[in-house]
Amino acid sequence: MESNNIIDVNEIDFETKILEESSNRLVIVDFWAPWCGPCKQLTPILEKVISPSPDKVVLAKINIDENQQIAAQLRIQSIPAVFAFKDKQPINAFQGVITETEVIKFLEKCLGENLTNNFEDFYGHIKRLFDEKKFLEAKEMLENFIAENTDEVQGICMYLESLIGLNEINLADDFLKSLNNEILESEKMKKITNRILLIKNTDKGPSLEKLSKDLESTPNNIDIIFKITDTHFANNNFDSCFDMLLDNYPKNKEKIKTKMLSYFDVLGFDHDSTILYRKKLSSIMFS
């Protein structure tokens, strides 16, 4: 695996690529040899874990057969051997093969921080704001957040969620157009994009009042029922949407089930309404 933070090092460039670089980033030195079976197990794990964090860590691989002087200076007696360098000094080390989880723990101990950014607390706070319908406060926090974390898909999705909550659908649509294809192709983005599209299409249709009157004339018209539930769904009235579908389930079981599953897919399977109404749907299906 080649990466800008995965390099081969020898005795000539050891000082530059390891000692001097360790003043800027943590440098992990992997001592290996072509004949070493365990090395072939450990090195790919190190590469996998370190490659996504070029701003924090460098993996420097040293073939001890070709660089015996360095191995002797560090008193390496068996391989694989891994040393962590920081501020031009070795600060930690281990020998032998360890698991990916143990590698991450080793790196985070050396770094004194998480290897990858963990935004769970921030996202939890935003979710609580959503639950309290404080969409404007959430929007302002998310604007600052995604300005600093431009590739954080969950944050982008939550920003769009705040715009939906504020009924700023045109702004959400314009924002979607500014995103690159890589972000748009993620599963989370596809779900929020489909939700925005559904809201836009619903806005072009008849009012809820008109649809309700039409349903009074033809109470079992599934097309009108779906137009009403689409309207509820578009306006974040998920209880009204799903309760209406469940009330009509006995009359149109397959169509109602398919419709509810499509809503679940748009909301995401970890959404509170999805979790609640999946249980209710399962209960009525198997009762």
Secondary structure as GFF3:
##gff-version 3
##sequence-region A 1 287
A	DSSP	beta_strand	6	8	.	.	.	ID=ss1
A	DSSP	alpha_helix	14	14	.	.	.	ID=ss2
A	DSSP	pi_helix	15	20	.	.	.	ID=ss3
A	DSSP	three_ten_helix	21	23	.	.	.	ID=ss4
A	DSSP	beta_strand	26	32	.	.	.	ID=ss5
A	DSSP	alpha_helix	37	50	.	.	.	ID=ss6
A	DSSP	beta_strand	57	63	.	.	.	ID=ss7
A	DSSP	alpha_helix	68	73	.	.	.	ID=ss8
A	DSSP	beta_strand	81	86	.	.	.	ID=ss9
A	DSSP	beta_strand	89	95	.	.	.	ID=ss10
A	DSSP	alpha_helix	100	111	.	.	.	ID=ss11
A	DSSP	alpha_helix	120	131	.	.	.	ID=ss12
A	DSSP	alpha_helix	135	148	.	.	.	ID=ss13
A	DSSP	alpha_helix	153	165	.	.	.	ID=ss14
A	DSSP	alpha_helix	169	177	.	.	.	ID=ss15
A	DSSP	alpha_helix	181	184	.	.	.	ID=ss16
A	DSSP	alpha_helix	187	203	.	.	.	ID=ss17
A	DSSP	alpha_helix	208	217	.	.	.	ID=ss18
A	DSSP	alpha_helix	222	234	.	.	.	ID=ss19
A	DSSP	alpha_helix	238	247	.	.	.	ID=ss20
A	DSSP	three_ten_helix	249	251	.	.	.	ID=ss21
A	DSSP	alpha_helix	253	267	.	.	.	ID=ss22
A	DSSP	alpha_helix	272	285	.	.	.	ID=ss23
###
